[in-house]
Amino acid sequence: MARIDPELTAALGTTPAIQLPAPEPERLTLLDLVTAVSEFARSDAEVVAVVEHLIATGRVVLIGQFCGPHLLSN
């Protein structure tokens, strides 16, 4: 968990918010992720955008054959 610098918050005149630990990311195959997102998305473009966001933000970690940083590179 990130530590809040009390000198910085005093200088800014703010009170630090309670910081909760980040939830563990889901570990899914690309197929399982696309299938789950497809159930709620209104278009293929939305599926791609949501899947890319979930992977890029670390909320989902891919496992299996289609995993790794090369997946989102242009």
C-alpha positions, 0 to 999 in steps of 0.5 A: 500500500502506498504511504501518504507523506504527512508533510505533503498533505500538511503543505497542501492543506488536505486530509488524506483519503483512506487508501484501500489495497487494490483488489487482486486482478482477475486471471483469465484467458483472452477467450474467457475475457472476450466472451465475458465482455461480449455478453454486455457490450453493444458492439465489437468496438466496445468489446475491444476497448473494454478488453484493452482497458482491463488489460492495460490497467492491470485489472485483468492478467491474461493467462494461457497462449495469448498473454504478455505485453506484446498483445497491446503493442501496435 
